Amino acid sequence: MGARIRVFLTREQDKTLLNLRTADVPQKVKDRAEIIRLNAHGWYVEKIAAHFNWTAQTVREVLHKWRKLGLEGLWELGGRGGKTKYTEEDIVFLEECLKNEPRTYNSLQLTQKLESDRNVKLSADRLRRVLKKRGSYGSESGRVIKENKTL
């Protein structure tokens, strides 16, 4: 077993971490803040890990991040997956086109319109899924609003 990891907190840091318990932050951030506080109050890594039902290595990583990054180390970094290629304004633009223009569009035509007018490249399948999830698909009257709301 290596050396014990121990963090020391100032009163302000301890108060900040305590306030995170009731703040509107993700549960993981609250747990990490509590781990740091427990370690500062003398709890060993193994006891903290058993208390949270985490591995001891995970608790050590939280403590090391605290030492290295401070309060920023409690939050998750950005995701590794692909980022969205469209913005909310792009989808609103398409919804307005569907509402205001008298013609009907299929998903391929909508992707072409989005690319020519807004310079955003999306596949027809992806665009169809985005619009369906938002409940705004089709340009028939009443279909722009969720289908279950129209009678």
Secondary structure, DSSP 8 states (H G I E B T S, - for coil): ----------HHHHHHHHHTTTSSS-HHHHHHHHHHHHHHTT--HHHHHHHHT--HHHHHHHHHHHHHHGGGGGS----SS---S--HHHHHHHHHHHHH-SS---HHHHHHHHHHHH-----HHHHHHHHHHHT----STTTSS-GGG--
